[in-house]
Amino acid sequence: MTLISFVVPAYRVQGYLRECLDSILDQPFGDVEVIAVDDASPDAGGEILAEYAARDPRVRPVRLADNVGLGPARNAGLDRATGEYVWFVDGDDWLAPGCLPHVADRLRDTRPDVLVVDHVRAHWNFVGTRSAMRDVFPESPGPATFTLRDRPETLRLLHTAWNRLVRREFLVEHGLRFAPGWYEDVSFSYPALMAADRIGVLDRVCLNYRQRRTGAITRTRGDRHFEVFAQWHRVFRLMDRWAPAVDGLRPVVFERMIWHYLTVLGNGERIAPELRAPFFAQMHQDYRRFRPSGGYPVPPGVEGLKHRLVAAGRWRTFSALRGAHQAGETARRTAGRARRRVTPVVRRTARRARDTALHEYYRAELRRPIDPTLAVYAAYWYRGYACNPAAVYEAARRLAPQVRGVWIVRRDRVATLPPGVEYVVAGTPEYHRVLARAHWLVNNVNFPDFVRKRPGSVHVQTHHGTPVKVMGLDQQRYPVGAMGMDFAGLLRRVDRWDYSVTANAFSTQMWERAYPADHTTLEVGYPRNDRLARATADECRQVRAALGIGADEYVVLYAPTHREHLPGWRPPFDPDRMRDVLGPAGRLLMRSHYFHDRERRPRGPAAGGVLDVSDHERVEDLYLAADVLVTDYSSAMFDYAVLDRPIVVYAPDWDAYRVARGVYFDLLAEPPGAVATDFPGLLDVFGSGAVNGGAAERARAAFRARFCALEDGHAADRVVRRVFLGEST
C-alpha cells in the first residue's frame, strides 16, 4: 500500500500549481501518489495536471464535470485515494524541501490517526510568519501520541486540512468528509481530532501556506462568509451524536468557535460594513445556543471583553471598540511616517520647480472629463514606436477609426516614428495632458508612478515577451536579480491594469504569480507577432534587400539578452570565428539589448560580413531576414519560433544565471532547438550541422506547440475588438 496519498484540488491556481506538484514529486521520498482534482477550473489547471500525469505515473488526474467547490473536490480525491494516509494540499501551497522523509518516519514509527505538521504563512511579498505551534507546544511534544482530551490545547493549532495527515481507514470508519461551502475545514478538522485515539504532532515546518494578494477567499468580500456558521453547526451536531464521549471537550471547542467568528468579523477584507451587524447578531445567537452549561475558558484582556460583548449582544459597543482600535493603529502609523520625514525636501533647482508645476498641471487636467476617443500608446519607457502597442495601434486605426491614437516618445526618438503618427514628447505639458485625459492607455511596460488610474479609464498592459527569467514579485526570491526593485511601487502600478495581454498559457500562469491583481487576462497571442505569422516569402526578400543581404546568403542573427545583475557582462562571442564557420555565404547580424540603446552608434557592415543591427528600429525585420536565431534567455526565441526556423540557445552562464536571476523553466531541458553552453560548442553546432538536425527540429516543434499555438496573425485584432469595441474574444 502506498504510504501517502496527496489530494490536490485545483481551481484557478494555474500560476502556482506547478510549484505545488514539484514540491511533492521532487521530495527525497517516493512512496506517494497524487490525486490531482481539476474542479472544472476555467484556466489551464487541467492541462497542467495532464502534463504532469503524462510524465509521472504517481500523478492521477481527476476532471470534474462541474465546479463543486473545495470540500467536494477533496472528497472526490479521497474516494480515489489508495494510500494509508491522506494529505490534502491545496494547489496554491507547497511543501518544504526535504520534509517528506521526516513525515514518513513519524507515520511509520507511531501510526497515528492524525499527524499535525507545522507550517509557515508565506506572504506574497515573501515574508514568512510562523504558526502558533511554538505557542501551543512551548516544549516539543516529541513522538508520543495522545488524545484530544489529554492535550486539548491542540485545538489552538490552525484548523485547516492541509497541516495534517489523516489515516484513510480512520476517515472511512467515522464517515468524516468535507461539507460543501466556504470554511469547509472547520467541520472536518475539529471532528477528526475529537474522534482520534492517536494524535501526533511533528513540530517541523512541512508546508508553505501561501497568502495570496488577490483571489483568496480570505481576501474576498461577500455574504458567503456567513457559511462559517453552518460549518460550526455541523461540528456541534456531530458532538451531540458522539455524546457523552466528547462532552468534556465542549468548552474548548466552543471557545474556538467564538474565536473563529471574531476572526472572520475582524477581517475588513471579508465582511462588508453593511453586513457586520447581521454577522454579529448570528454570533450572538450561536453563543446562546451552544454555550456549555458549565461555562468555558474565556480569554483574558481585550479578547475576553469581545466575548462578553458577543454574549450580551452589544453590537454598538463592540463596533465602537473596533473603531477606537483602528483609530489608534492609524495614529501610530501616521506618527511613524512623520518621524521618517525629519529631513525636509528642499527644491533647489529649476528642474524640480518645473516638475512641480507640471504635476500641478497634470492634477488640474485630471479634473477635466476623460476624452472618450483618446488612446495613448507607449513602449519600452518611451523609446519609440514598437512592439505590441504598435501592432495594437495599427489594428485600432483599421478596426476602430473613431479612436484617436497618440504616442508618447522621448525627444531623442521622435525621428524614429513612422510618418503620420501623432505623438507627444515625454515630460512636456502635452504629455501630462494626454495621460490625464486618455480613455485608453496602452503600454508594454508600466507608466510612471504619478499616473493616476481614473474611473472610466482603461489600462492595457501588453508586456513585451514570454518570460524565461523570473519577473515581478517572483524576483524577491533572487536578491541579486531584485537589486533596486521597489516591489510595493510595482504593485501600485500593477493595480492600475485592466487588461493583461499574454501570448500563451505559460505566460498567463507566470504573470498570475508575478503580478497578482484584479485585472482581466487576454490570452490571445502577441500582437507584435502578427506580422511574423502573416509574413510572405516576398516580404522576407524585400527586408533582406533593404538590409543589403543577398538572396543566397545564409543569415544568422545573434541577439543576447541583458543581465540586470551583471550590467557590464557580455557573453563570450567572437564574430570573426563565427563568420569563419558560416562560410563564404554566411552573414552575421549582431543586435544588443534595447537597454543599451543610448550606447549605439550607426554602423555599416564590418569586414567579413558582420553587420551590427543594434540601431535597427524594428526587430521584426531582422527576424524575417534571418535564417537562424542565436540567443540565450531572451524572449526573442518565442517570437522567432513563430517563423518555424532554426533557433540555437547559447547559454555559457546558465548555471550562474538560473541561481542569481532565477528562471521559470529549464531552458536546456526544453529548448527550441540546438544548445551550446560554451563558444566552441556553439561553433560546433553550426560546423556539425546540428543546427538543422532531427533533434533540433523535434525540440522546435515541441517548443512551438507549447508557446506559439495562438500566433495566427490576428492577435492585435482580438485585443482591439475586446478593449476598444467591447466585443468578446
C-alpha positions in Angstrom: 0.0 0.0 0.0 1.2 3.5 -0.8 2.0 5.4 2.4 0.7 8.8 1.5 -2.0 9.9 -0.9 -1.8 13.6 -1.7 -5.2 15.1 -2.7 -4.5 18.3 -4.6 -7.7 20.2 -5.7 -7.1 22.8 -8.4 -9.3 25.7 -9.2 -7.9 29.0 -10.6 -4.4 28.3 -9.3 -2.6 27.8 -12.6 0.1 30.2 -11.6 1.0 28.2 -8.5 0.1 24.6 -9.4 3.4 23.6 -10.9 5.3 24.7 -7.8 2.9 22.7 -5.7 3.2 19.5 -7.7 7.0 19.9 -8.0 7.3 20.3 -4.2 5.6 16.9 -3.8 7.2 14.9 -6.6 10.7 16.2 -6.1 10.9 15.1 -2.4 13.6 12.5 -1.5 10.8 10.1 -0.7 8.8 8.4 -3.5 6.1 6.2 -1.8 3.3 8.6 -2.7 0.5 9.1 -5.1 -1.0 12.4 -6.1 -4.8 12.5 -6.8 -5.0 15.8 -8.7 -8.5 17.1 -8.9 -9.4 19.6 -11.6 -12.5 21.2 -10.2 -13.8 22.3 -13.6 -11.2 25.1 -13.5 -11.6 27.7 -16.3 -7.9 28.2 -16.6 -5.1 25.9 -17.7 -5.0 23.9 -14.5 -6.4 20.8 -16.2 -3.8 20.9 -18.9 -1.0 21.2 -16.2 -2.3 18.2 -14.4 -2.5 16.2 -17.6 1.1 17.2 -18.4 2.4 16.0 -15.0 0.4 12.8 -15.3 1.9 12.1 -18.7 5.4 12.2 -17.3 5.0 10.8 -13.8 2.8 7.7 -13.1 2.3 8.8 -9.5 0.0 11.6 -10.6 -3.6 10.6 -11.2 -5.7 13.4 -12.6 -9.4 13.7 -12.0 -11.6 16.0 -14.1 -14.9 17.1 -12.5 -17.6 18.0 -15.0 -18.9 20.9 -12.8 -17.3 23.2 -10.3 -18.2 21.7 -6.9 -16.0 23.7 -4.6 -13.0 22.8 -2.4 -14.7 20.5 0.0 -16.5 18.2 -2.5 -13.4 18.3 -4.8 -11.3 17.0 -1.8 -14.0 14.2 -1.3 -13.6 13.2 -5.0 -9.9 12.8 -4.4 -10.4 11.0 -1.1 -12.7 8.5 -2.9 -9.9 7.6 -5.3 -7.0 7.5 -2.8 -5.3 4.2 -2.0 -2.7 5.4 0.4 -2.6 4.5 4.1 -2.6 8.3 4.9 -4.2 11.2 3.1 -2.7 14.7 2.9 -5.0 17.4 1.5 -2.6 20.0 0.0 -4.2 23.0 -1.8 -3.0 23.7 -5.3 -1.5 27.1 -4.4 0.5 25.9 -1.4 3.8 23.9 -1.5 5.8 21.5 0.7 9.0 22.5 2.3 12.0 20.8 0.6 13.1 17.6 2.2 10.2 17.3 4.7 8.6 14.1 3.5 11.2 11.6 4.8 10.6 13.1 8.3 6.9 12.8 7.9 7.1 9.3 6.7 9.3 8.2 9.5 6.9 9.7 12.1 3.9 7.9 10.4 5.7 4.6 10.4 7.0 4.8 13.9 3.8 6.0 15.6 0.9 5.0 13.3 -1.3 8.0 14.4 -4.9 8.6 13.3 -4.0 12.2 12.7 -0.5 13.7 12.4 -0.4 17.5 12.6 2.6 19.2 11.0 3.9 22.7 11.3 3.7 25.3 8.6 4.6 28.9 7.8 2.5 31.6 6.2 4.2 32.6 3.0 3.1 36.1 2.1 3.0 37.4 -1.4 5.9 39.7 -0.6 8.0 36.6 0.5 7.8 37.5 4.2 7.1 34.4 6.3 5.3 34.3 9.6 5.4 31.3 11.9 2.4 29.3 13.0 1.0 29.0 16.6 2.9 25.7 17.1 5.6 27.2 19.4 2.9 28.9 21.5 0.7 25.9 21.8 3.6 23.5 22.4 6.4 25.5 24.0 8.2 22.3 24.5 8.4 19.8 21.7 5.6 17.2 22.0 8.0 14.6 20.7 6.9 11.4 19.0 4.4 10.3 21.6 0.7 10.2 20.5 -2.2 11.4 22.6 -5.9 12.1 22.6 -7.5 15.5 22.4 -8.7 15.0 26.0 -5.1 14.7 27.0 -3.9 17.7 25.1 -7.0 20.0 24.4 -4.6 22.9 23.6 -4.1 21.1 20.2 -7.3 22.8 19.1 -5.5 26.1 19.1 -3.4 25.0 16.1 -4.9 26.2 12.8 -7.9 24.2 11.9 -7.0 23.5 8.2 -6.9 20.2 6.4 -3.5 20.8 4.8 -1.5 20.9 8.0 -2.4 17.4 9.0 -2.2 13.8 7.6 -5.1 11.6 8.4 -5.3 7.8 8.3 -7.6 6.9 5.4 -9.3 4.0 7.1 -10.0 6.2 10.1 -11.8 8.6 7.9 -13.9 5.8 6.4 -14.7 4.3 9.8 -16.0 7.6 11.2 -17.6 8.8 7.9 -15.6 12.0 8.0 -15.8 14.0 4.8 -15.8 17.6 3.7 -19.1 19.6 3.7 -19.8 21.9 0.8 -19.4 25.7 1.1 -16.8 28.0 2.5 -14.9 27.3 5.7 -15.2 23.5 4.9 -12.1 22.8 7.0 -14.0 23.5 10.2 -16.4 20.6 10.0 -13.6 18.2 9.0 -10.6 19.1 11.1 -12.2 19.5 14.6 -14.2 16.3 14.4 -11.2 14.4 13.2 -9.2 15.5 16.3 -12.1 14.7 18.6 -12.6 11.2 17.2 -8.9 10.3 17.0 -7.4 7.9 19.5 -3.9 8.6 18.4 -2.9 12.2 17.6 0.7 13.0 16.7 2.5 16.4 16.3 5.5 16.9 14.1 6.9 20.3 15.1 8.8 20.7 11.8 7.8 23.1 9.1 6.4 21.0 6.3 4.1 23.3 4.3 4.2 26.8 3.0 0.7 28.3 3.3 0.5 30.9 0.5 -1.0 34.2 1.5 -2.2 35.4 -1.9 -2.6 39.1 -2.6 -5.7 38.5 -4.6 -8.1 35.7 -5.3 -8.1 34.1 -1.9 -11.4 33.6 0.0 -9.9 35.4 3.0 -9.5 38.5 0.8 -12.9 38.3 -0.9 -15.8 40.3 0.4 -19.3 38.9 0.3 -22.1 37.3 2.2 -20.7 33.8 1.6 -18.6 34.3 4.8 -21.9 33.6 6.7 -21.4 30.0 5.6 -19.0 29.7 8.5 -22.0 29.4 10.8 -23.3 26.3 9.1 -19.9 24.6 9.3 -19.7 25.1 13.1 -23.3 23.9 13.4 -22.2 20.7 11.8 -19.4 20.4 14.4 -21.9 20.6 17.3 -24.4 18.2 15.7 -21.6 15.7 15.5 -20.7 16.3 19.1 -24.3 15.7 20.0 -24.2 12.4 18.1 -20.9 11.3 19.8 -22.1 12.3 23.3 -21.2 11.6 26.0 -17.7 10.6 24.8 -16.8 14.2 23.8 -18.8 16.2 26.3 -15.7 17.2 28.1 -14.4 18.9 25.0 -17.4 21.2 24.5 -15.9 24.2 26.5 -12.7 24.3 24.4 -14.5 23.7 21.1 -17.0 26.5 22.0 -14.1 28.9 22.7 -12.6 28.1 19.3 -15.9 28.8 17.6 -16.2 32.2 19.1 -12.6 32.9 18.3 -13.2 31.9 14.7 -16.3 34.1 14.4 -14.4 37.1 15.8 -11.5 36.4 13.4 -13.9 36.4 10.4 -15.7 39.6 11.5 -12.5 41.4 12.4 -11.0 41.0 8.9 -12.1 44.0 7.0 -11.5 42.2 3.7 -14.2 39.7 4.4 -17.3 41.3 5.9 -18.6 44.5 4.2 -19.7 47.2 6.6 -23.4 46.7 5.9 -23.1 43.0 6.8 -21.2 43.4 10.1 -24.3 43.9 12.3 -26.2 40.9 10.9 -23.0 38.8 11.3 -22.6 39.9 14.9 -26.3 39.1 15.5 -25.7 35.5 14.3 -22.7 35.2 16.5 -24.8 36.2 19.5 -27.4 33.6 18.6 -24.8 30.9 18.3 -23.3 32.0 21.6 -26.6 31.5 23.4 -27.4 28.3 21.6 -24.1 26.4 22.0 -22.6 27.8 25.3 -21.8 24.9 27.6 -23.9 24.8 30.7 -20.8 24.8 32.9 -19.1 27.7 31.1 -15.9 27.8 29.1 -12.4 29.3 29.3 -12.9 33.0 28.5 -9.6 34.5 27.2 -8.2 37.4 29.2 -7.9 41.1 28.3 -9.4 42.7 25.2 -10.3 39.3 23.7 -12.3 38.4 26.8 -14.1 41.7 26.5 -15.1 40.9 23.0 -16.5 37.6 24.2 -18.6 39.3 26.8 -20.0 41.8 24.3 -20.9 38.9 22.0 -22.6 37.2 24.9 -24.6 40.3 25.7 -25.4 41.1 22.1 -23.8 44.6 22.4 -23.1 45.4 18.8 -22.8 49.2 19.1 -20.3 48.9 21.9 -18.4 46.2 20.0 -18.3 48.3 16.9 -17.1 51.4 18.8 -14.3 49.3 20.4 -13.2 48.2 17.0 -13.3 51.7 15.6 -11.2 53.0 18.5 -8.6 50.3 17.9 -8.4 51.1 14.2 -8.0 54.8 15.0 -5.2 54.0 17.4 -3.4 52.0 14.7 -3.8 54.8 12.2 -2.4 57.3 14.6 0.7 55.1 15.3 1.3 54.7 11.5 1.0 58.4 10.9 3.4 59.2 13.7 5.9 56.7 12.3 5.7 58.3 8.8 6.2 61.7 10.4 9.4 60.6 12.1 10.7 59.3 8.8 10.2 62.8 7.3 12.5 64.6 9.7 14.7 65.9 6.8 12.7 68.5 4.8 12.7 68.2 1.0 14.1 71.4 -0.5 13.6 72.2 -4.1 16.9 73.8 -5.1 16.8 73.6 -8.9 14.8 75.0 -11.7 14.1 71.4 -12.9 12.4 70.5 -9.7 10.3 73.6 -9.8 9.3 72.8 -13.4 8.4 69.2 -12.4 6.3 70.5 -9.6 4.4 72.9 -12.0 3.9 70.0 -14.5 2.5 67.8 -11.8 0.1 70.5 -10.7 -0.9 70.9 -14.3 -1.5 67.1 -14.5 -3.7 67.2 -11.4 -5.7 70.0 -12.9 -6.2 68.0 -16.1 -7.4 65.1 -14.0 -10.4 67.3 -13.0 -11.4 67.6 -16.7 -13.5 65.0 -18.4 -11.9 61.9 -20.0 -11.7 62.2 -23.7 -13.8 59.3 -24.9 -11.9 59.0 -28.2 -8.3 59.3 -27.0 -5.9 56.3 -26.7 -2.4 56.8 -25.5 0.4 54.4 -26.6 3.9 53.9 -25.3 6.6 51.2 -25.5 9.9 50.5 -23.7 9.9 53.6 -21.5 9.1 55.9 -24.4 11.8 54.6 -26.7 9.6 54.8 -29.7 7.0 53.1 -31.9 7.4 49.4 -31.3 6.3 46.0 -30.0 2.8 45.0 -29.1 1.5 48.6 -28.6 2.5 49.4 -32.2 0.6 46.4 -33.5 -2.5 47.3 -31.4 -2.3 50.9 -32.7 -2.3 49.7 -36.3 -5.2 47.4 -35.8 -7.2 50.1 -34.0 -6.7 52.5 -36.9 -8.2 49.9 -39.1 -11.0 48.4 -36.9 -11.8 51.4 -34.6 -11.1 54.6 -36.7 -13.1 56.6 -34.3 -10.3 56.2 -31.7 -7.5 58.8 -31.9 -4.2 57.3 -31.1 -1.3 59.4 -29.6 2.2 58.1 -28.9 4.5 59.2 -26.1 8.2 59.2 -27.1 11.4 60.6 -25.8 12.7 63.7 -27.6 15.7 61.8 -29.0 13.4 59.2 -30.5 10.9 61.4 -32.4 12.7 60.9 -35.7 12.1 57.2 -35.5 8.3 57.5 -35.7 6.6 56.4 -38.9 5.1 59.2 -41.0 1.6 60.3 -39.9 1.8 59.0 -36.3 0.5 61.6 -33.8 2.8 62.0 -30.8 3.7 64.0 -27.7 7.2 64.3 -26.2 7.6 62.8 -22.7 7.9 65.4 -20.0 6.1 68.2 -21.8 2.7 69.7 -20.8 1.1 67.9 -23.7 2.4 64.7 -22.3 0.8 65.3 -19.0 -2.4 66.4 -20.6 -2.9 63.2 -22.7 -2.0 61.0 -19.7 -4.7 62.7 -17.6 -7.4 62.7 -20.3 -7.0 59.4 -22.1 -9.7 56.8 -22.2 -7.3 54.0 -23.1 -3.6 53.8 -22.0 -1.6 51.0 -23.8 1.9 50.2 -22.8 4.3 47.2 -22.8 5.8 48.4 -19.5 4.3 50.4 -16.7 3.5 54.1 -16.9 5.3 56.3 -14.3 4.1 56.2 -10.7 2.5 59.6 -10.8 -0.1 58.4 -13.4 -3.5 58.1 -11.8 -6.0 55.3 -12.6 -9.1 57.4 -13.3 -12.6 55.8 -13.0 -13.6 55.1 -16.6 -10.1 54.9 -18.0 -8.8 51.5 -19.3 -5.2 50.5 -18.9 -3.8 47.8 -21.1 -0.6 46.0 -20.2 0.7 44.2 -23.3 4.0 43.0 -21.8 7.0 42.6 -24.2 7.9 38.9 -24.1 7.3 35.4 -22.8 9.4 35.0 -19.7 12.3 32.7 -19.2 13.7 34.7 -16.3 11.5 35.3 -13.2 9.7 38.6 -13.1 7.6 40.8 -10.8 7.1 39.5 -7.2 8.9 36.3 -8.0 12.2 38.3 -8.2 12.0 38.6 -4.4 13.4 35.1 -4.2 16.5 36.1 -6.1 18.0 39.1 -4.2 20.8 39.6 -6.8 18.3 40.0 -9.6 15.9 42.1 -7.5 18.5 44.6 -6.6 17.0 48.1 -6.5 13.4 46.8 -7.1 10.6 48.6 -5.3 8.0 45.9 -5.0 5.4 47.9 -3.2 5.6 50.5 -6.0 5.4 47.7 -8.6 2.1 46.5 -7.1 0.7 50.0 -7.1 1.4 50.1 -10.8 0.0 46.7 -11.5 -3.2 47.6 -9.7 -3.8 50.1 -12.5 -4.1 47.4 -15.1 -7.5 46.5 -16.5 -6.1 44.0 -19.1 -3.0 41.9 -19.3 -2.2 40.6 -22.8 -0.4 37.2 -22.9 0.9 35.1 -25.8 0.3 31.7 -24.3 -1.0 29.7 -21.3 2.5 29.5 -19.9 2.8 33.3 -19.7 -0.7 33.6 -18.2 0.3 31.2 -15.4 3.6 33.0 -14.7 2.1 36.5 -14.8 -0.6 35.4 -12.4 2.1 34.7 -9.8 4.4 37.6 -10.7 1.7 40.3 -10.9 -1.2 39.4 -8.6 -4.0 41.8 -9.1 -7.7 42.0 -10.2 -7.2 42.6 -13.9 -8.5 40.6 -16.9 -6.1 38.4 -18.8 -6.4 38.4 -22.6 -4.7 35.2 -23.6 -4.8 35.9 -27.4 -1.2 35.7 -28.7 1.2 38.6 -29.1 0.1 41.4 -31.4 3.7 42.1 -32.4 3.9 38.6 -33.8 1.0 39.0 -36.2 3.5 40.3 -38.8 5.6 37.2 -38.4 2.6 34.8 -38.7 1.5 36.5 -41.9 4.9 37.1 -43.5 5.3 36.0 -47.1 8.4 35.0 -48.9 8.3 38.2 -51.0 8.2 40.3 -47.8 11.2 38.4 -46.5 13.1 39.1 -49.7 12.3 42.8 -49.6 13.5 43.1 -46.0 16.8 41.3 -46.8 17.3 43.6 -49.8 16.8 46.7 -47.6 19.4 45.4 -45.3 21.8 44.8 -48.1 21.6 41.0 -47.8 21.6 38.8 -50.9 19.1 36.1 -51.6 21.7 33.4 -51.4 23.3 34.5 -48.2 22.9 32.4 -45.0 22.0 34.8 -42.2 22.5 34.2 -38.5 21.0 36.8 -36.1 22.8 36.9 -32.7 20.6 38.6 -30.1 21.7 38.1 -26.4 19.6 39.4 -23.5 20.6 41.9 -20.8 21.9 40.7 -17.4 20.4 43.0 -14.9 22.6 41.5 -12.2 25.7 41.9 -14.3 25.2 45.0 -16.4 28.7 45.2 -17.7 29.0 41.5 -18.7 28.7 40.2 -22.2 28.6 36.6 -23.3 31.9 35.4 -24.9 31.4 35.7 -28.6 33.9 36.1 -31.4 32.2 37.4 -34.6 35.2 36.6 -36.8 35.4 32.9 -35.7 31.7 32.6 -36.1 31.8 34.1 -39.5 34.5 31.6 -40.5 32.3 28.7 -39.5 29.4 30.0 -41.5 31.4 30.0 -44.7 31.6 32.3 -47.7 27.8 32.7 -48.0 27.4 33.4 -44.3 26.3 36.8 -42.9 26.2 37.5 -39.2 23.8 40.1 -37.7 24.5 41.3 -34.2 21.9 43.1 -32.0 22.4 44.3 -28.5 19.6 44.6 -25.9 17.4 47.7 -26.0 18.7 48.7 -22.6 21.9 49.7 -24.3 20.2 51.9 -26.9 21.9 55.1 -25.7 25.3 53.4 -26.4 24.5 52.7 -30.0 26.2 54.2 -32.9 25.1 53.7 -36.5 27.4 51.2 -38.1 27.7 49.6 -41.5 28.9 46.2 -42.5 32.2 45.1 -40.8 34.9 43.2 -42.6 33.9 39.6 -43.3 30.1 40.0 -43.5 29.3 41.0 -39.9 26.6 43.7 -39.5 25.7 45.5 -36.3 21.9 46.0 -36.4 21.5 47.3 -32.8 20.1 50.6 -34.1 17.6 49.0 -36.4 14.2 50.1 -35.2 12.0 47.1 -35.9 13.4 43.8 -34.7 10.7 42.0 -36.7 12.6 43.0 -39.9 15.6 41.2 -38.5 13.6 38.1 -37.7 12.3 38.0 -41.3 15.8 38.4 -42.7 17.5 35.7 -40.6 17.7 32.1 -41.4 18.8 31.2 -37.8 18.5 32.9 -34.4 21.2 32.5 -31.8 20.1 33.8 -28.4 20.4 33.0 -24.7 17.5 33.8 -22.3 15.8 36.4 -24.5 12.1 36.4 -25.3 13.2 36.7 -28.9 13.2 32.9 -29.2 9.4 32.8 -28.6 8.8 35.4 -31.3 11.2 33.9 -33.8 9.7 30.5 -33.3 6.6 31.7 -35.0 8.5 31.6 -38.2 9.4 27.9 -37.6 13.1 28.5 -38.4 16.1 27.1 -36.5 17.0 28.5 -33.1 20.2 27.9 -31.2 20.3 28.5 -27.4 23.8 29.8 -26.5 23.9 29.8 -22.7 27.5 30.0 -21.4 26.4 31.2 -18.0 23.3 29.1 -17.5 24.1 27.7 -14.1 25.0 31.1 -12.7 22.1 32.8 -14.4 19.4 30.4 -13.1 20.8 30.8 -9.5 21.3 34.5 -9.5 18.4 35.7 -11.7 16.0 32.8 -11.5 14.2 31.1 -14.3 10.7 29.7 -14.9 11.7 26.6 -16.7 14.7 24.6 -17.6 15.7 26.0 -21.0 18.4 23.5 -21.6 16.0 20.6 -20.9 13.2 22.1 -23.1 15.0 24.2 -25.7 13.6 25.5 -29.0 16.5 23.8 -30.9 20.2 23.0 -30.5 22.0 24.1 -27.3 25.6 25.2 -26.7 27.0 26.1 -23.3 30.3 27.5 -24.4 31.6 29.2 -27.5 33.5 26.2 -29.0 30.2 24.3 -28.6 28.3 27.0 -30.5 30.8 26.8 -33.3 30.3 23.0 -33.4 26.5 23.3 -33.6 27.0 25.1 -36.9 30.0 23.2 -38.1 28.4 19.8 -37.5 25.0 20.6 -38.9 23.3 20.1 -35.6 21.5 23.4 -36.0 19.3 21.7 -38.6 19.4 18.2 -37.2 16.5 16.0 -36.4 16.8 16.5 -32.6 16.8 20.3 -33.1 13.7 20.1 -35.3 11.8 17.9 -32.8 12.7 20.3 -30.0 11.5 23.2 -32.1 8.2 21.5 -32.8 7.5 20.8 -29.2 8.5 24.4 -28.3 6.2 25.8 -30.9 3.3 23.7 -29.7 3.7 24.9 -26.2 4.4 28.6 -26.8 3.1 29.6 -30.3 -0.3 27.9 -30.7 -2.1 31.2 -30.6 0.1 33.1 -33.1 -2.2 33.0 -36.1 -1.7 36.6 -37.3 -4.9 38.1 -35.6 -3.8 38.7 -32.0 -4.0 42.5 -32.4 -7.5 42.3 -33.9 -8.6 40.3 -30.9 -7.2 42.9 -28.5 -8.9 45.8 -30.3 -12.2 44.1 -30.6 -12.2 43.3 -26.8 -10.7 46.5 -25.5 -11.9 49.2 -27.9 -15.0 47.7 -29.3 -16.2 45.8 -26.3 -16.7 42.5 -28.1 -16.0 39.1 -26.6 -12.8 37.4 -27.7 
